Amino acid sequence: MDKTIIDHFEQSVSKFKDRTFLLENLTGTFEPTTYSQVKEQVYQFGAGLVLEGVKPQDKVAVMSEGRNLWIISELGVFYAGGASVPLSIKLEESNDLLFRLQHGDVSFIIASGRQLRKIRLIKDQLPLLKKIIVLDSLDEYEPNEIYYGDLMEMGKVYLENSMEEFLKIGRSVKNDDIATITYTSGTTADPKGVMLTHRNYTANVEQALTCINFPQDFKMLIILPLDHCFAHVVGMYTMMASGAAIATVPPGKSAMEALRNIPASIAAVKPDLLLSVPALSKNFKKNMEAAVAKSGKTKMFDFALNLAIKYNKEGWNKGTGGCILLKPLISLFDKMIFSKVRMAMGGNLKYFIGGGALLDIDLQKFYYALGIPVYQGYGLSEATPVISTNTPPHHRLGSSGILVQPMDLKICDKEGKEVPIGESGEIVIRGENVMAGYWKNPVASAETVKDGWLYTGDMGYMHESGFLYVLGRFKSLLISSDGEKYSPEGIEESIISNSKIVQNIMLYNNQSPYTICIVQIDKTRVPNGEDGVLAVKAEFDKYRKGGEFGGMFPERWLPATFIIADEPFSEANHMINSTSKLVRKAVEKAYADRMKFAFSNEGKDPVNKINIQALNVK
């Protein structure tokens, strides 16, 4: 049945009214809020917004750290008839934030106390801005700012006599009304405002639940930012449909304090599942390995891990053939070692759901061996976002899973013609989860959605087993001088995962005689001068013939030379986005001169004066 997010929420409250929906730690303990209690707060917040002047389809930005009020705020916006513009807290007040607020025609902003500073610096450049709702108590508020507690109190008083009048606004919202304008991360171009309707969201929740179900007693700790489309749908609305509970990490007084609060929150909440992106998975792995090293049991752990990886294979075929004989030993190691490692993740964690970008298969095998698999999914904001996912009963490590239903998918060649199963091309989908278009960008909308089909810009193929394999972005392909193409992501992921020196990397070849790369390294781990450059070179030589990973990738796509980055890739310098994806155009622009040098006779030798100089700046 077609429905809005408001319908979706009301149905969940009706089914699960006394169950815990939100868990939040404000006083040192995670306190529960039931579905019916959340509804009461949402009504009050929404009514307060109406009293402050929010009209149907007004654009209301939400910019806050993860908390109950983030979720209550967005639902309140919908009940007031507005559209939400979720914004990353990592955006700065300069072009990034200002562009979204101006381009999105934002007239109201809901902000935490920490984020308010950025808004205040640029509010004079926002002629449409009418009001800022502040989620934290402050000593002083500037004109046109209001504390959320006062807004709630206003709404509460209003609802005592005008409940039916208020609810009429939400009932007037239609399925094809815009629910959110979600700005893309800009990995290949400037940010675009993805218009997602109410039906886009509820359809994608229904689609996702055809692949994977969450029991009512499941608890999810949301570590990802709530503005992230993946966290939005799978973290908020799919859990809501299941009657499950979601917890958020206390934001602390700084970004570093928020990071430190993650392990404590995991220990306290003991989540059944977590959402993850590759950057998080890598950090968790490093922390686990550090804990094992501290215990002095690294050799035993590595032996058990390798044995489990051998037994598990690609997941769907674990224990087949002669490997079945390993099962008793695997069970013993699980009890002795892996169960203790899992305690670092709260002890109840059943699995992760992976999104954001493809997780390297070696990392997938690592987590699978520990007994807390990362079930990789695939999607993009323009698809609201879920297109496919691996699940406990249906998974193949290295794949992006089975398709959500109902949804059509085809793989097309560069002429747009569908190719047979097993052949790679562009992933193209059609379904109720396909966006309404890009906000105020009809040209990009027409290029991306044609006759109802969304052209994702991602390359992949369908396996005969019904699993989708995603190979990388079309636009980030390496193209050799003879026109052959290759996706760089797999090589990049592998080098980062298997190196203690390499922290980030971007391969580049645009019809050139050889491939190069820009590499960010941990300069504390290498010496100065030529020896340091040779140490970096040795990391790449591992993938050449005779090396530890020789034969894993075609040698012609391995970097013949490299550029040592002057500084880390970061959101501040725009080289990575809010989900830790590489923004290739930004890296290319910053290193244009050095890339030109890398294709010269002098630059082809990585032991050159510019690399030595970059290495000496620590």
Secondary structure, DSSP 8 states (H G I E B T S, - for coil): ----HHHHHHHHHHHHTTSEEEEEESSSSEEEEEHHHHHHHHHHHHHHHHHTT--TT-EEEEE--SSHHHHHHHHHHHHTT-EEEE--TT--TTHHHHHHHHHTTEEEEEE-HHHHHHHHHHGGG-TT--EEEESS--S---TTEEEHHHHHHHHHHHHHHHHHHHHHHHHT--TTSEEEEEE---SSSS--EEEEEHHHHHHHHHHHTTT----TT-EEEE-S-TTSHHIIIIIIIIHHHHT-EEEE----SSHHHHHHHHHHHHHHH--SEEEE-HHHHHHHHHHHHHHHHHHT-HHHHHHHHHHHHHHHTTSTTTT-GGGGGGHHHHHHHIIIIIHHHHGGGTS---EEEE-SS---HHHHHHHHHHT--EEEEEE-GGGSSEEEE--SSS--TTS--EE-SS-EEEEE-TTS-B--TT--EEEEEESTTS-SEETT-HHHHHHHEETTEEEEEEEEEE-TTSBEEEEEEGGG-EEETTS-EE-SHHHHHHHHHT-SSEEEEEEE-EEESS-EEEEEE-GGGS-SHHHHHHHHHHHHHTTSTTSTTTTSS-GGGS-SEEEE-SS---TTTTSB-TTS-B-HHHHHHHTHHHHHHHTSHHHHSSSSHHHHHHHH--
